[in-house]
């Protein structure tokens, strides 16, 4: 087992980072990784938690899968990735709390899923089909829309609640309690 030297990700050169990432991805993807490789993975999780923002980002993987269901053209998928990243930024991901970031990911995922169902519904409409198929796609579209709206409402509610958190300051035995 190659011993990992304790360096921060920013201290690693690109070659070291690629070697580490490749070894970890191989371990994650292995159906029966060795005990040594699992120990290396566990050590890397502790020593390099920031690398798992990329390797363990299931939300990003899910969003990419949805995009690939919308279009099999790599260029179109890249455009959708940029659009999703823009929506994420516009919703305040960078400045949000941990809970807000999870909810923003959920809003963007629900938005992508809604786009996928809209795309399929439109394809069905263009091709024509049976009344039963139309009802199926209409139901799917309605459910995706409701899911998206619930995600947006939940984010809005959490943000509203976070603004109302009372602030307590003790300065030289004088207490100030402010409820926003």
C-alpha positions as CSV (number, residue, x, y, z in Angstrom):
1,X,0.0,0.0,0.0
2,X,1.3,3.4,-0.9
3,X,1.5,5.6,2.1
4,X,-0.2,8.9,1.7
5,X,1.8,11.8,2.9
6,X,-0.2,14.4,4.8
7,X,-0.4,17.4,2.4
8,X,-3.4,19.6,1.8
9,X,-5.0,19.4,-1.7
10,X,-3.7,22.8,-2.5
11,X,-0.1,21.7,-1.8
12,X,-0.3,18.8,-4.2
13,X,0.8,19.2,-7.8
14,X,-1.6,18.0,-10.5
15,X,0.1,14.7,-10.9
16,X,-0.1,13.8,-7.2
17,X,-3.7,14.8,-7.2
18,X,-4.5,12.7,-10.2
19,X,-2.7,9.6,-8.8
20,X,-4.6,10.0,-5.5
21,X,-7.9,10.6,-7.2
22,X,-7.4,7.6,-9.6
23,X,-6.6,5.3,-6.7
24,X,-9.6,6.4,-4.7
25,X,-11.9,6.2,-7.6
26,X,-10.7,2.6,-8.3
27,X,-11.3,1.7,-4.7
28,X,-14.8,3.3,-4.6
29,X,-15.7,1.5,-7.9
30,X,-14.2,-1.9,-7.0
31,X,-16.8,-4.6,-6.2
32,X,-14.4,-6.2,-3.6
33,X,-11.6,-3.8,-2.6
34,X,-8.8,-5.1,-0.6
35,X,-8.5,-4.3,3.1
36,X,-5.4,-2.2,2.3
37,X,-7.3,-0.2,-0.3
38,X,-10.2,0.3,2.1
39,X,-7.8,1.5,4.8
40,X,-6.2,3.9,2.3
41,X,-9.7,5.2,1.4
42,X,-10.7,5.7,5.0
43,X,-7.4,7.5,5.7
44,X,-7.9,9.8,2.7
45,X,-11.5,10.6,3.9
46,X,-9.9,11.9,7.1
47,X,-6.8,13.5,5.7
48,X,-8.4,15.0,2.5
49,X,-12.1,15.7,3.1
50,X,-12.1,18.3,0.4
51,X,-11.4,15.7,-2.3
52,X,-14.7,14.1,-1.5
53,X,-16.6,17.2,-2.6
54,X,-15.8,15.9,-6.0
55,X,-15.5,12.1,-5.6
56,X,-18.5,11.6,-3.4
57,X,-20.8,14.2,-4.9
58,X,-23.8,12.1,-5.6
59,X,-26.0,15.2,-6.3
60,X,-23.7,16.2,-9.2
61,X,-23.7,12.6,-10.5
62,X,-27.5,12.5,-10.4
63,X,-27.8,15.9,-12.1
64,X,-25.5,14.7,-14.8
65,X,-27.5,11.5,-15.3
66,X,-30.7,13.6,-15.7
67,X,-29.0,15.9,-18.2
68,X,-27.8,12.8,-20.2
69,X,-31.5,11.6,-20.3
70,X,-32.5,14.9,-21.8
71,X,-29.8,14.8,-24.5
72,X,-27.2,12.3,-25.6
73,X,-25.2,15.1,-27.2
74,X,-22.1,16.0,-25.1
75,X,-22.2,19.7,-26.1
76,X,-25.8,20.0,-25.0
77,X,-25.0,18.3,-21.7
78,X,-22.2,20.8,-21.1
79,X,-24.6,23.7,-21.8
80,X,-27.0,22.2,-19.3
81,X,-24.3,21.8,-16.7
82,X,-23.4,25.4,-17.1
83,X,-27.0,26.4,-16.7
84,X,-27.4,24.3,-13.6
85,X,-24.3,25.8,-12.1
86,X,-25.6,29.3,-12.9
87,X,-28.9,28.5,-11.2
88,X,-27.1,27.1,-8.2
89,X,-25.0,30.3,-7.9
90,X,-28.1,32.5,-8.4
91,X,-29.8,30.7,-5.5
92,X,-27.0,31.7,-3.2
93,X,-25.2,28.4,-2.8
94,X,-21.8,29.9,-1.9
95,X,-23.1,32.1,0.9
96,X,-25.8,29.7,2.1
97,X,-25.7,27.6,5.3
98,X,-25.1,23.9,5.1
99,X,-28.9,23.3,5.2
100,X,-29.5,25.9,2.5
101,X,-26.8,24.3,0.2
102,X,-28.6,20.9,0.5
103,X,-31.9,22.5,-0.3
104,X,-30.4,24.5,-3.2
105,X,-29.0,21.2,-4.6
106,X,-32.5,19.7,-4.3
107,X,-34.1,22.7,-6.0
108,X,-31.7,22.4,-9.0
109,X,-32.2,18.7,-9.2
110,X,-36.0,19.0,-9.2
111,X,-35.7,21.8,-11.8
112,X,-33.6,19.5,-14.0
113,X,-36.0,16.6,-13.5
114,X,-38.9,18.9,-14.5
115,X,-37.0,20.0,-17.6
116,X,-36.5,16.3,-18.5
117,X,-40.2,15.5,-18.1
118,X,-41.1,18.7,-20.1
119,X,-38.8,17.5,-22.9
120,X,-40.3,14.1,-23.0
121,X,-43.8,15.5,-22.8
122,X,-43.1,17.8,-25.7
123,X,-41.6,14.9,-27.7
124,X,-44.7,12.8,-27.1
125,X,-46.9,15.8,-28.1
126,X,-44.9,16.2,-31.3
127,X,-45.2,12.5,-32.2
128,X,-48.8,12.1,-31.2
129,X,-49.9,9.1,-29.2
130,X,-52.7,7.5,-27.4
131,X,-54.9,9.3,-24.9
132,X,-53.6,6.8,-22.2
133,X,-50.0,7.8,-23.0
134,X,-50.9,11.5,-22.9
135,X,-52.5,11.0,-19.5
136,X,-49.3,9.3,-18.3
137,X,-47.1,12.1,-19.4
138,X,-49.5,14.7,-18.0
139,X,-49.4,13.0,-14.6
140,X,-45.6,12.8,-14.7
141,X,-45.3,16.5,-15.6
142,X,-47.7,17.5,-12.8
143,X,-45.8,15.4,-10.3
144,X,-42.5,16.9,-11.3
145,X,-43.9,20.4,-11.2
146,X,-45.3,19.8,-7.7
147,X,-41.9,18.4,-6.5
148,X,-40.1,21.4,-7.9
149,X,-42.5,23.9,-6.2
150,X,-42.2,22.0,-2.9
151,X,-38.4,22.2,-3.1
152,X,-38.6,26.0,-3.7
153,X,-41.1,26.5,-0.9
154,X,-38.9,24.5,1.5
155,X,-35.9,26.6,0.7
156,X,-37.9,29.8,1.1
157,X,-39.3,28.6,4.5
158,X,-35.8,27.6,5.8
159,X,-34.4,31.0,4.8
160,X,-37.2,32.7,6.5
161,X,-36.6,30.7,9.7
162,X,-32.9,31.3,9.6
163,X,-33.5,35.1,9.5
164,X,-35.5,34.9,12.7
165,X,-32.9,33.2,14.8
166,X,-32.5,35.3,17.9
167,X,-29.2,36.9,18.5
168,X,-27.8,37.2,22.1
169,X,-24.9,39.4,22.9
170,X,-23.4,39.8,26.4
171,X,-21.1,42.9,26.7
172,X,-19.9,43.9,30.2
173,X,-22.9,42.3,32.0
174,X,-25.4,44.1,29.7
175,X,-27.4,41.7,27.7
176,X,-29.0,42.4,24.3
177,X,-31.5,39.9,22.8
178,X,-32.6,40.8,19.3
179,X,-35.3,38.8,17.5
180,X,-35.2,39.5,13.8
